[in-house]
């Protein structure tokens, strides 16, 4: 499967989440893996969480798998609290996300 990597900014909030969401939607390609690289993201509010859930839903309709790369303990905690870590594969490095096996459909 080809992979498309989209790098997120240091902060994701109500100000930039809508634009980022449009960018993720544009990056979806049938049969591909969309890797959302949040390795440089240190803050993600509920708008960012919603963006990830929307990307997951859009991807499912296009036979695209979404994987996250997250290194910030604060962002990991928010993803866990909101259950996103159970919805999407979360990896600690881009290399790990690129070499991971496909996730079984939920």
N, CA, C and O atoms as a GROMACS GRO file, in nm:
protein
  424
    1UNK      N    1   0.083  -0.119   0.000
    1UNK     CA    2   0.000   0.000   0.000
    1UNK      C    3   0.087   0.125   0.000
    1UNK      O    4   0.181   0.135   0.080
    2UNK      N    5   0.058   0.218  -0.087
    2UNK     CA    6   0.134   0.344  -0.084
    2UNK      C    7   0.098   0.424   0.041
    2UNK      O    8  -0.014   0.417   0.090
    3UNK      N    9   0.193   0.500   0.090
    3UNK     CA   10   0.170   0.581   0.209
    3UNK      C   11   0.178   0.729   0.173
    3UNK      O   12   0.263   0.771   0.094
    4UNK      N   13   0.088   0.805   0.233
    4UNK     CA   14   0.088   0.951   0.222
    4UNK      C   15   0.109   1.004   0.363
    4UNK      O   16   0.033   0.972   0.454
    5UNK      N   17   0.213   1.086   0.381
    5UNK     CA   18   0.245   1.141   0.512
    5UNK      C   19   0.206   1.288   0.515
    5UNK      O   20   0.247   1.366   0.429
    6UNK      N   21   0.125   1.325   0.615
    6UNK     CA   22   0.087   1.465   0.634
    6UNK      C   23   0.138   1.507   0.772
    6UNK      O   24   0.101   1.447   0.874
    7UNK      N   25   0.221   1.609   0.775
    7UNK     CA   26   0.281   1.655   0.899
    7UNK      C   27   0.195   1.764   0.962
    7UNK      O   28   0.157   1.861   0.896
    8UNK      N   29   0.165   1.748   1.089
    8UNK     CA   30   0.083   1.842   1.163
    8UNK      C   31   0.171   1.946   1.234
    8UNK      O   32   0.289   1.922   1.258
    9UNK      N   33   0.112   2.062   1.266
    9UNK     CA   34   0.187   2.167   1.336
    9UNK      C   35   0.204   2.137   1.485
    9UNK      O   36   0.152   2.038   1.536
   10UNK      N   37   0.278   2.224   1.553
   10UNK     CA   38   0.303   2.207   1.697
   10UNK      C   39   0.175   2.216   1.779
   10UNK      O   40   0.163   2.147   1.881
   11UNK      N   41   0.081   2.298   1.736
   11UNK     CA   42  -0.045   2.313   1.809
   11UNK      C   43  -0.162   2.295   1.712
   11UNK      O   44  -0.162   2.349   1.602
   12UNK      N   45  -0.260   2.217   1.757
   12UNK     CA   46  -0.382   2.198   1.680
   12UNK      C   47  -0.497   2.242   1.768
   12UNK      O   48  -0.520   2.187   1.876
   13UNK      N   49  -0.570   2.344   1.721
   13UNK     CA   50  -0.682   2.396   1.799
   13UNK      C   51  -0.790   2.448   1.707
   13UNK      O   52  -0.784   2.427   1.586
   14UNK      N   53  -0.888   2.516   1.762
   14UNK     CA   54  -1.003   2.564   1.686
   14UNK      C   55  -0.963   2.658   1.572
   14UNK      O   56  -1.036   2.670   1.474
   15UNK      N   57  -0.851   2.723   1.585
   15UNK     CA   58  -0.807   2.817   1.481
   15UNK      C   59  -0.758   2.747   1.355
   15UNK      O   60  -0.783   2.795   1.244
   16UNK      N   61  -0.688   2.636   1.369
   16UNK     CA   62  -0.630   2.574   1.250
   16UNK      C   63  -0.688   2.436   1.216
   16UNK      O   64  -0.659   2.383   1.108
   17UNK      N   65  -0.768   2.377   1.303
   17UNK     CA   66  -0.822   2.243   1.279
   17UNK      C   67  -0.906   2.234   1.151
   17UNK      O   68  -0.893   2.136   1.078
   18UNK      N   69  -0.992   2.332   1.120
   18UNK     CA   70  -1.071   2.320   0.997
   18UNK      C   71  -0.984   2.312   0.870
   18UNK      O   72  -1.011   2.230   0.782
   19UNK      N   73  -0.882   2.393   0.862
   19UNK     CA   74  -0.792   2.389   0.747
   19UNK      C   75  -0.714   2.259   0.741
   19UNK      O   76  -0.694   2.202   0.634
   20UNK      N   77  -0.669   2.213   0.857
   20UNK     CA   78  -0.597   2.086   0.862
   20UNK      C   79  -0.687   1.970   0.820
   20UNK      O   80  -0.644   1.878   0.752
   21UNK      N   81  -0.812   1.977   0.862
   21UNK     CA   82  -0.910   1.873   0.825
   21UNK      C   83  -0.930   1.868   0.674
   21UNK      O   84  -0.938   1.760   0.616
   22UNK      N   85  -0.937   1.984   0.611
   22UNK     CA   86  -0.951   1.989   0.465
   22UNK      C   87  -0.825   1.930   0.398
   22UNK      O   88  -0.835   1.860   0.297
   23UNK      N   89  -0.710   1.959   0.454
   23UNK     CA   90  -0.586   1.904   0.400
   23UNK      C   91  -0.580   1.752   0.411
   23UNK      O   92  -0.533   1.684   0.320
   24UNK      N   93  -0.628   1.699   0.524
   24UNK     CA   94  -0.630   1.554   0.540
   24UNK      C   95  -0.727   1.491   0.441
   24UNK      O   96  -0.696   1.387   0.382
   25UNK      N   97  -0.843   1.552   0.423
   25UNK     CA   98  -0.942   1.499   0.328
   25UNK      C   99  -0.883   1.496   0.187
   25UNK      O  100  -0.905   1.400   0.112
   26UNK      N  101  -0.809   1.599   0.152
   26UNK     CA  102  -0.748   1.605   0.018
   26UNK      C  103  -0.639   1.500   0.001
   26UNK      O  104  -0.610   1.459  -0.111
   27UNK      N  105  -0.578   1.457   0.110
   27UNK     CA  106  -0.468   1.359   0.103
   27UNK      C  107  -0.518   1.214   0.097
   27UNK      O  108  -0.439   1.123   0.073
   28UNK      N  109  -0.647   1.193   0.120
   28UNK     CA  110  -0.701   1.058   0.117
   28UNK      C  111  -0.698   1.002  -0.025
   28UNK      O  112  -0.742   1.067  -0.120
   29UNK      N  113  -0.645   0.882  -0.037
   29UNK     CA  114  -0.634   0.817  -0.167
   29UNK      C  115  -0.677   0.672  -0.151
   29UNK      O  116  -0.626   0.602  -0.064
   30UNK      N  117  -0.772   0.626  -0.234
   30UNK     CA  118  -0.821   0.488  -0.219
   30UNK      C  119  -0.708   0.385  -0.217
   30UNK      O  120  -0.619   0.385  -0.302
   31UNK      N  121  -0.715   0.298  -0.118
   31UNK     CA  122  -0.617   0.190  -0.105
   31UNK      C  123  -0.484   0.230  -0.043
   31UNK      O  124  -0.394   0.147  -0.030
   32UNK      N  125  -0.472   0.356  -0.006
   32UNK     CA  126  -0.345   0.405   0.051
   32UNK      C  127  -0.350   0.404   0.204
   32UNK      O  128  -0.454   0.376   0.265
   33UNK      N  129  -0.238   0.435   0.263
   33UNK     CA  130  -0.226   0.454   0.407
   33UNK      C  131  -0.198   0.603   0.428
   33UNK      O  132  -0.101   0.657   0.375
   34UNK      N  133  -0.282   0.668   0.506
   34UNK     CA  134  -0.260   0.808   0.542
   34UNK      C  135  -0.194   0.811   0.679
   34UNK      O  136  -0.253   0.767   0.778
   35UNK      N  137  -0.073   0.862   0.683
   35UNK     CA  138  -0.002   0.873   0.810
   35UNK      C  139  -0.006   1.019   0.852
   35UNK      O  140   0.047   1.107   0.784
   36UNK      N  141  -0.069   1.043   0.965
   36UNK     CA  142  -0.078   1.178   1.021
   36UNK      C  143   0.036   1.190   1.122
   36UNK      O  144   0.031   1.135   1.231
   37UNK      N  145   0.139   1.264   1.082
   37UNK     CA  146   0.260   1.277   1.163
   37UNK      C  147   0.242   1.392   1.262
   37UNK      O  148   0.255   1.510   1.228
   38UNK      N  149   0.213   1.355   1.386
   38UNK     CA  150   0.197   1.451   1.495
   38UNK      C  151   0.318   1.448   1.587
   38UNK      O  152   0.308   1.487   1.704
   39UNK      N  153   0.431   1.401   1.536
   39UNK     CA  154   0.550   1.389   1.621
   39UNK      C  155   0.598   1.525   1.672
   39UNK      O  156   0.666   1.531   1.775
   40UNK      N  157   0.565   1.632   1.603
   40UNK     CA  158   0.602   1.766   1.648
   40UNK      C  159   0.488   1.839   1.718
   40UNK      O  160   0.503   1.955   1.756
   41UNK      N  161   0.376   1.772   1.735
   41UNK     CA  162   0.258   1.833   1.798
   41UNK      C  163   0.267   1.818   1.949
   41UNK      O  164   0.283   1.708   2.001
   42UNK      N  165   0.256   1.930   2.019
   42UNK     CA  166   0.263   1.928   2.166
   42UNK      C  167   0.131   1.967   2.231
   42UNK      O  168   0.115   1.954   2.352
   43UNK      N  169   0.034   2.015   2.149
   43UNK     CA  170  -0.096   2.053   2.202
   43UNK      C  171  -0.203   2.018   2.099
   43UNK      O  172  -0.188   2.048   1.981
   44UNK      N  173  -0.310   1.954   2.146
   44UNK     CA  174  -0.422   1.917   2.059
   44UNK      C  175  -0.549   1.927   2.141
   44UNK      O  176  -0.569   1.851   2.236
   45UNK      N  177  -0.638   2.021   2.103
   45UNK     CA  178  -0.763   2.035   2.177
   45UNK      C  179  -0.872   1.950   2.112
   45UNK      O  180  -0.845   1.870   2.023
   46UNK      N  181  -0.996   1.967   2.158
   46UNK     CA  182  -1.106   1.885   2.109
   46UNK      C  183  -1.131   1.905   1.959
   46UNK      O  184  -1.180   1.814   1.893
   47UNK      N  185  -1.097   2.022   1.906
   47UNK     CA  186  -1.111   2.044   1.762
   47UNK      C  187  -1.017   1.952   1.684
   47UNK      O  188  -1.053   1.900   1.579
   48UNK      N  189  -0.898   1.934   1.738
   48UNK     CA  190  -0.802   1.843   1.675
   48UNK      C  191  -0.847   1.698   1.685
   48UNK      O  192  -0.829   1.621   1.590
   49UNK      N  193  -0.905   1.661   1.798
   49UNK     CA  194  -0.956   1.525   1.814
   49UNK      C  195  -1.067   1.500   1.713
   49UNK      O  196  -1.072   1.396   1.648
   50UNK      N  197  -1.157   1.598   1.701
   50UNK     CA  198  -1.266   1.585   1.603
   50UNK      C  199  -1.209   1.571   1.462
   50UNK      O  200  -1.259   1.490   1.384
   51UNK      N  201  -1.106   1.646   1.429
   51UNK     CA  202  -1.041   1.639   1.299
   51UNK      C  203  -0.992   1.496   1.272
   51UNK      O  204  -1.009   1.446   1.160
   52UNK      N  205  -0.933   1.432   1.372
   52UNK     CA  206  -0.882   1.295   1.355
   52UNK      C  207  -0.996   1.196   1.334
   52UNK      O  208  -0.985   1.106   1.251
   53UNK      N  209  -1.105   1.212   1.408
   53UNK     CA  210  -1.220   1.123   1.395
   53UNK      C  211  -1.284   1.140   1.257
   53UNK      O  212  -1.320   1.042   1.192
   54UNK      N  213  -1.297   1.264   1.213
   54UNK     CA  214  -1.353   1.290   1.079
   54UNK      C  215  -1.264   1.228   0.972
   54UNK      O  216  -1.314   1.166   0.878
   55UNK      N  217  -1.133   1.243   0.985
   55UNK     CA  218  -1.040   1.183   0.888
   55UNK      C  219  -1.056   1.031   0.885
   55UNK      O  220  -1.054   0.970   0.778
   56UNK      N  221  -1.072   0.972   1.002
   56UNK     CA  222  -1.092   0.826   1.010
   56UNK      C  223  -1.220   0.786   0.936
   56UNK      O  224  -1.220   0.689   0.859
   57UNK      N  225  -1.327   0.859   0.960
   57UNK     CA  226  -1.456   0.827   0.894
   57UNK      C  227  -1.445   0.844   0.743
   57UNK      O  228  -1.492   0.759   0.667
   58UNK      N  229  -1.384   0.952   0.699
   58UNK     CA  230  -1.369   0.976   0.555
   58UNK      C  231  -1.280   0.868   0.493
   58UNK      O  232  -1.307   0.821   0.382
   59UNK      N  233  -1.177   0.829   0.563
   59UNK     CA  234  -1.085   0.727   0.512
   59UNK      C  235  -1.155   0.592   0.497
   59UNK      O  236  -1.132   0.522   0.399
   60UNK      N  237  -1.238   0.558   0.592
   60UNK     CA  238  -1.309   0.431   0.586
   60UNK      C  239  -1.394   0.422   0.460
   60UNK      O  240  -1.407   0.314   0.401
   61UNK      N  241  -1.452   0.533   0.418
   61UNK     CA  242  -1.532   0.534   0.297
   61UNK      C  243  -1.450   0.529   0.170
   61UNK      O  244  -1.506   0.510   0.061
   62UNK      N  245  -1.320   0.545   0.181
   62UNK     CA  246  -1.232   0.545   0.064
   62UNK      C  247  -1.130   0.431   0.068
   62UNK      O  248  -1.033   0.432  -0.007
   63UNK      N  249  -1.154   0.334   0.155
   63UNK     CA  250  -1.062   0.219   0.167
   63UNK      C  251  -0.920   0.266   0.196
   63UNK      O  252  -0.823   0.215   0.139
   64UNK      N  253  -0.910   0.364   0.284
   64UNK     CA  254  -0.781   0.420   0.323
   64UNK      C  255  -0.762   0.396   0.473
   64UNK      O  256  -0.855   0.415   0.551
   65UNK      N  257  -0.644   0.356   0.511
   65UNK     CA  258  -0.613   0.336   0.653
   65UNK      C  259  -0.544   0.461   0.707
   65UNK      O  260  -0.461   0.521   0.639
   66UNK      N  261  -0.578   0.498   0.830
   66UNK     CA  262  -0.516   0.614   0.893
   66UNK      C  263  -0.432   0.566   1.010
   66UNK      O  264  -0.477   0.486   1.093
   67UNK      N  265  -0.309   0.615   1.016
   67UNK     CA  266  -0.218   0.586   1.128
   67UNK      C  267  -0.166   0.719   1.182
   67UNK      O  268  -0.145   0.814   1.106
   68UNK      N  269  -0.146   0.724   1.312
   68UNK     CA  270  -0.093   0.845   1.376
   68UNK      C  271   0.049   0.820   1.424
   68UNK      O  272   0.085   0.709   1.462
   69UNK      N  273   0.128   0.927   1.422
   69UNK     CA  274   0.260   0.926   1.485
   69UNK      C  275   0.253   1.033   1.592
   69UNK      O  276   0.236   1.152   1.562
   70UNK      N  277   0.265   0.991   1.718
   70UNK     CA  278   0.254   1.083   1.831
   70UNK      C  279   0.366   1.054   1.929
   70UNK      O  280   0.388   0.939   1.966
   71UNK      N  281   0.436   1.159   1.972
   71UNK     CA  282   0.542   1.141   2.070
   71UNK      C  283   0.519   1.220   2.198
   71UNK      O  284   0.578   1.187   2.302
   72UNK      N  285   0.435   1.321   2.195
   72UNK     CA  286   0.412   1.405   2.312
   72UNK      C  287   0.326   1.331   2.416
   72UNK      O  288   0.217   1.283   2.383
   73UNK      N  289   0.374   1.321   2.541
   73UNK     CA  290   0.293   1.257   2.645
   73UNK      C  291   0.158   1.327   2.664
   73UNK      O  292   0.057   1.261   2.690
   74UNK      N  293   0.154   1.459   2.650
   74UNK     CA  294   0.029   1.533   2.668
   74UNK      C  295  -0.071   1.497   2.558
   74UNK      O  296  -0.190   1.478   2.586
   75UNK      N  297  -0.024   1.489   2.435
   75UNK     CA  298  -0.112   1.455   2.323
   75UNK      C  299  -0.156   1.309   2.335
   75UNK      O  300  -0.272   1.277   2.310
   76UNK      N  301  -0.065   1.221   2.372
   76UNK     CA  302  -0.100   1.081   2.393
   76UNK      C  303  -0.208   1.067   2.501
   76UNK      O  304  -0.299   0.985   2.487
   77UNK      N  305  -0.197   1.145   2.606
   77UNK     CA  306  -0.296   1.140   2.715
   77UNK      C  307  -0.434   1.182   2.665
   77UNK      O  308  -0.534   1.120   2.700
   78UNK      N  309  -0.440   1.288   2.585
   78UNK     CA  310  -0.568   1.334   2.530
   78UNK      C  311  -0.626   1.229   2.437
   78UNK      O  312  -0.746   1.201   2.443
   79UNK      N  313  -0.545   1.170   2.352
   79UNK     CA  314  -0.593   1.066   2.262
   79UNK      C  315  -0.649   0.947   2.339
   79UNK      O  316  -0.752   0.890   2.302
   80UNK      N  317  -0.580   0.910   2.446
   80UNK     CA  318  -0.626   0.799   2.529
   80UNK      C  319  -0.756   0.834   2.601
   80UNK      O  320  -0.849   0.753   2.606
   81UNK      N  321  -0.761   0.951   2.657
   81UNK     CA  322  -0.881   0.996   2.730
   81UNK      C  323  -1.004   0.996   2.640
   81UNK      O  324  -1.113   0.959   2.683
   82UNK      N  325  -0.986   1.038   2.516
   82UNK     CA  326  -1.097   1.047   2.421
   82UNK      C  327  -1.122   0.916   2.345
   82UNK      O  328  -1.219   0.908   2.269
   83UNK      N  329  -1.038   0.816   2.364
   83UNK     CA  330  -1.056   0.687   2.300
   83UNK      C  331  -1.005   0.678   2.156
   83UNK      O  332  -1.028   0.578   2.089
   84UNK      N  333  -0.938   0.782   2.110
   84UNK     CA  334  -0.887   0.783   1.973
   84UNK      C  335  -0.778   0.678   1.955
   84UNK      O  336  -0.760   0.624   1.845
   85UNK      N  337  -0.705   0.648   2.061
   85UNK     CA  338  -0.600   0.547   2.052
   85UNK      C  339  -0.658   0.407   2.030
   85UNK      O  340  -0.584   0.315   1.992
   86UNK      N  341  -0.787   0.390   2.052
   86UNK     CA  342  -0.852   0.262   2.024
   86UNK      C  343  -0.914   0.262   1.884
   86UNK      O  344  -0.945   0.156   1.829
   87UNK      N  345  -0.932   0.379   1.827
   87UNK     CA  346  -0.990   0.394   1.695
   87UNK      C  347  -0.884   0.385   1.586
   87UNK      O  348  -0.907   0.326   1.480
   88UNK      N  349  -0.768   0.445   1.612
   88UNK     CA  350  -0.660   0.453   1.514
   88UNK      C  351  -0.532   0.392   1.570
   88UNK      O  352  -0.509   0.392   1.691
   89UNK      N  353  -0.449   0.342   1.480
   89UNK     CA  354  -0.316   0.295   1.522
   89UNK      C  355  -0.233   0.417   1.562
   89UNK      O  356  -0.225   0.515   1.487
   90UNK      N  357  -0.173   0.411   1.678
   90UNK     CA  358  -0.085   0.519   1.723
   90UNK      C  359   0.056   0.463   1.733
   90UNK      O  360   0.080   0.361   1.797
   91UNK      N  361   0.150   0.531   1.668
   91UNK     CA  362   0.290   0.488   1.664
   91UNK      C  363   0.378   0.597   1.723
   91UNK      O  364   0.341   0.714   1.728
   92UNK      N  365   0.496   0.556   1.768
   92UNK     CA  366   0.587   0.651   1.831
   92UNK      C  367   0.694   0.704   1.736
   92UNK      O  368   0.776   0.788   1.775
   93UNK      N  369   0.695   0.655   1.612
   93UNK     CA  370   0.791   0.707   1.512
   93UNK      C  371   0.732   0.690   1.373
   93UNK      O  372   0.645   0.606   1.350
   94UNK      N  373   0.779   0.772   1.282
   94UNK     CA  374   0.734   0.763   1.144
   94UNK      C  375   0.777   0.629   1.083
   94UNK      O  376   0.699   0.567   1.010
   95UNK      N  377   0.898   0.584   1.112
   95UNK     CA  378   0.944   0.455   1.060
   95UNK      C  379   0.851   0.342   1.105
   95UNK      O  380   0.817   0.254   1.027
   96UNK      N  381   0.812   0.346   1.231
   96UNK     CA  382   0.722   0.243   1.285
   96UNK      C  383   0.588   0.246   1.211
   96UNK      O  384   0.534   0.142   1.175
   97UNK      N  385   0.535   0.366   1.189
   97UNK     CA  386   0.406   0.379   1.119
   97UNK      C  387   0.417   0.330   0.975
   97UNK      O  388   0.324   0.268   0.924
   98UNK      N  389   0.529   0.359   0.910
   98UNK     CA  390   0.547   0.318   0.771
   98UNK      C  391   0.559   0.168   0.755
   98UNK      O  392   0.518   0.113   0.652
   99UNK      N  393   0.615   0.100   0.854
   99UNK     CA  394   0.639  -0.044   0.843
   99UNK      C  395   0.535  -0.129   0.915
   99UNK      O  396   0.544  -0.252   0.914
  100UNK      N  397   0.438  -0.067   0.977
  100UNK     CA  398   0.335  -0.139   1.051
  100UNK      C  399   0.247  -0.219   0.956
  100UNK      O  400   0.232  -0.185   0.839
  101UNK      N  401   0.189  -0.327   1.008
  101UNK     CA  402   0.096  -0.406   0.928
  101UNK      C  403  -0.041  -0.340   0.935
  101UNK      O  404  -0.073  -0.270   1.030
  102UNK      N  405  -0.123  -0.363   0.833
  102UNK     CA  406  -0.256  -0.302   0.832
  102UNK      C  407  -0.338  -0.343   0.954
  102UNK      O  408  -0.327  -0.454   1.005
  103UNK      N  409  -0.421  -0.250   0.997
  103UNK     CA  410  -0.507  -0.273   1.112
  103UNK      C  411  -0.632  -0.346   1.065
  103UNK      O  412  -0.683  -0.318   0.957
  104UNK      N  413  -0.682  -0.440   1.148
  104UNK     CA  414  -0.807  -0.506   1.115
  104UNK      C  415  -0.920  -0.405   1.125
  104UNK      O  416  -0.920  -0.322   1.216
  105UNK      N  417  -1.017  -0.410   1.033
  105UNK     CA  418  -1.129  -0.316   1.042
  105UNK      C  419  -1.203  -0.332   1.173
  105UNK      O  420  -1.222  -0.443   1.221
  106UNK      N  421  -1.243  -0.220   1.231
  106UNK     CA  422  -1.314  -0.223   1.360
  106UNK      C  423  -1.460  -0.252   1.341
  106UNK      O  424  -1.535  -0.258   1.439
   0.00000   0.00000   0.00000
